[in-house]
Amino acid sequence: MIRLSGRGAAVARRARSPRRSRAAEAAALFALLAAAALAWAAPAGAAGPDVCLVIAAPPQNEPLALVRLDAGNPVFTITYVHSVTRTPVEETYRADDEGITETSIAFTEHGPGLPTEGAAGETWELRDGRFVVTMARRFTGIRMRVASEQQPALFAAGKSTALAQWGNRSLALFAAYCDSKPK
């Protein structure tokens, strides 16, 4: 479920840390996959597993936080202040068992990296003084660079997570199954 994305990004690359062996990386990945498999193996007739959003530290994708999404509506929003126009941008996503789908982006002023029109199958409109592009762009994950002056935040299931709390750095976001009981 991990494909790193973002404006101009290509494919996910795992760089090897000199402090961490391949065996340690494989063990960490195996533990994450095993936990997801156990959560998925629910008894027949039971509700499916909840989808969570993992916030991780590239390049090894070590988990920093696990954000539980609303089981009935696994949607989350990322907001930030655009680095050039200094105006708010809001990106909305939906997570599922195959990854993440960007469903819209809204902003008040055009700027570098923001769409200037909708691509094929997308809509572009002016709504309540904001430009809104609706879409269905699929990703297996998102890689983003956060900077505290841009006030990046993630909103999901009525809760807010400040994305700069781990410092000015790169973050990876990807969908994963979590157990069905909130902790």
C-alpha positions as CSV (number, residue, x, y, z in Angstrom):
1,M,0.0,0.0,0.0
2,I,3.0,2.4,-0.2
3,R,3.7,4.5,-3.2
4,L,5.2,7.8,-2.5
5,S,3.6,10.7,-4.2
6,G,3.4,14.5,-4.4
7,R,3.9,17.0,-7.1
8,G,6.8,15.7,-9.3
9,A,7.6,12.7,-7.2
10,A,8.3,9.4,-8.8
11,V,8.6,6.0,-7.1
12,A,9.3,5.0,-3.5
13,R,12.9,4.3,-2.8
14,R,14.2,2.7,0.4
15,A,17.7,4.0,1.3
16,R,19.7,1.8,3.6
17,S,20.8,3.4,6.8
18,P,24.3,2.6,7.9
19,R,23.0,2.3,11.4
20,R,20.4,-0.3,10.5
21,S,21.0,-3.6,8.8
22,R,18.9,-5.2,6.1
23,A,17.8,-7.8,8.6
24,A,16.6,-5.2,11.0
25,E,14.7,-3.4,8.2
26,A,13.2,-6.7,7.1
27,A,12.2,-7.6,10.7
28,A,10.5,-4.2,11.2
29,L,8.6,-4.5,7.9
30,F,7.6,-8.1,8.7
31,A,6.3,-7.0,12.1
32,L,4.2,-4.3,10.5
33,L,2.8,-6.7,7.9
34,A,2.1,-9.4,10.4
35,A,0.2,-6.9,12.6
36,A,-1.9,-5.9,9.5
37,A,-2.5,-9.5,8.6
38,L,-3.7,-10.4,12.1
39,A,-6.0,-7.4,12.1
40,W,-7.4,-8.5,8.7
41,A,-8.1,-12.0,9.9
42,A,-11.4,-11.3,11.6
43,P,-13.9,-14.0,12.3
44,A,-16.5,-14.7,9.6
45,G,-19.4,-12.2,9.8
46,A,-17.3,-9.7,11.8
47,A,-16.9,-6.2,10.5
48,G,-13.8,-5.6,8.5
49,P,-10.8,-4.0,10.0
50,D,-10.5,-0.2,10.4
51,V,-8.3,1.8,8.2
52,C,-5.6,3.8,9.8
53,L,-3.1,6.3,8.4
54,V,0.5,5.7,9.3
55,I,2.7,8.8,9.6
56,A,6.3,7.5,9.0
57,A,9.9,8.8,8.8
58,P,11.5,8.1,5.4
59,P,13.6,6.5,4.2
60,Q,13.0,3.5,6.4
61,N,9.4,4.4,7.0
62,E,9.7,4.0,10.7
63,P,6.2,4.8,12.2
64,L,5.9,8.1,14.1
65,A,2.1,8.0,14.6
66,L,-1.0,6.0,13.8
67,V,-4.1,8.0,13.0
68,R,-7.4,6.1,13.1
69,L,-9.8,7.1,10.3
70,D,-13.6,7.1,10.7
71,A,-14.7,3.5,9.9
72,G,-17.7,4.6,7.9
73,N,-16.0,7.4,6.1
74,P,-12.2,7.0,5.9
75,V,-11.4,10.5,4.8
76,F,-8.7,12.8,5.9
77,T,-7.6,16.3,5.0
78,I,-4.2,17.9,4.9
79,T,-4.0,21.7,5.2
80,Y,-1.1,24.0,4.9
81,V,-0.1,27.6,4.0
82,H,1.3,27.7,0.5
83,S,5.0,28.6,0.6
84,V,4.8,31.3,-2.1
85,T,1.3,32.8,-2.0
86,R,1.1,32.4,1.8
87,T,-2.6,31.4,1.4
88,P,-4.3,28.3,2.8
89,V,-4.5,25.1,0.7
90,E,-6.7,22.1,1.6
91,E,-6.2,18.6,0.1
92,T,-8.8,15.9,0.8
93,Y,-8.1,12.2,0.6
94,R,-9.9,8.8,1.0
95,A,-8.0,5.7,2.3
96,D,-8.9,2.1,1.6
97,D,-7.3,-1.3,1.3
98,E,-5.5,-0.3,-1.9
99,G,-4.0,2.9,-0.8
100,I,-5.0,6.6,-0.9
101,T,-7.1,8.6,-3.3
102,E,-6.9,12.3,-3.5
103,T,-10.4,13.6,-4.0
104,S,-10.0,17.3,-4.1
105,I,-7.7,20.3,-3.6
106,A,-9.0,23.8,-2.7
107,F,-7.1,27.1,-2.6
108,T,-7.8,30.8,-2.9
109,E,-4.9,31.9,-5.0
110,H,-2.9,30.3,-7.8
111,G,0.7,29.4,-7.0
112,P,3.6,27.1,-8.0
113,G,2.6,23.4,-7.7
114,L,-1.1,24.1,-7.6
115,P,-3.3,23.0,-10.5
116,T,-4.4,25.6,-13.1
117,E,-7.1,23.4,-14.6
118,G,-8.7,20.0,-14.0
119,A,-7.1,17.0,-15.9
120,A,-9.3,14.6,-17.9
121,G,-12.2,13.4,-15.7
122,E,-11.6,16.1,-13.1
123,T,-13.7,19.2,-12.4
124,W,-12.6,22.7,-11.8
125,E,-14.9,25.3,-10.2
126,L,-15.0,28.4,-8.2
127,R,-16.8,27.6,-4.9
128,D,-17.2,30.1,-2.0
129,G,-14.3,32.2,-3.2
130,R,-12.0,29.2,-3.6
131,F,-10.7,27.3,-6.6
132,V,-11.7,23.6,-6.1
133,V,-10.5,20.7,-8.2
134,T,-12.3,17.4,-7.7
135,M,-10.4,14.3,-8.8
136,A,-9.7,10.6,-8.1
137,R,-5.9,10.4,-8.1
138,R,-4.7,7.1,-6.7
139,F,-1.5,6.7,-4.6
140,T,-0.3,3.9,-2.5
141,G,1.2,6.6,-0.2
142,I,2.2,10.2,0.1
143,R,5.6,11.6,0.7
144,M,5.7,15.3,1.8
145,R,8.1,17.8,3.1
146,V,6.8,19.7,6.1
147,A,8.0,23.1,7.4
148,S,6.6,24.6,10.6
149,E,6.0,28.0,9.0
150,Q,3.5,26.4,6.6
151,Q,1.5,25.1,9.5
152,P,0.9,21.6,8.0
153,A,-1.9,19.7,9.7
154,L,-3.8,16.5,9.2
155,F,-7.5,16.3,10.1
156,A,-9.2,12.9,10.5
157,A,-12.1,11.6,12.5
158,G,-12.6,14.9,14.2
159,K,-9.0,15.2,15.4
160,S,-6.1,17.3,14.3
161,T,-2.4,16.3,14.1
162,A,0.3,18.9,13.6
163,L,2.6,17.5,11.0
164,A,5.5,19.7,12.0
165,Q,5.7,18.3,15.5
166,W,8.5,16.0,14.3
167,G,10.5,19.0,12.9
168,N,11.0,20.3,9.5
169,R,11.5,17.1,7.5
170,S,10.1,14.6,5.0
171,L,7.1,12.5,6.1
172,A,5.5,9.5,4.5
173,L,1.8,8.8,4.9
174,F,0.2,5.4,4.0
175,A,-2.9,3.5,4.7
176,A,-2.8,0.3,6.8
177,Y,-5.3,-1.8,8.7
178,C,-5.5,-1.3,12.4
179,D,-7.3,-3.3,15.0
180,S,-11.0,-2.7,15.3
181,K,-10.9,-1.3,18.9
182,P,-9.5,2.2,19.4
183,K,-6.7,2.4,22.0
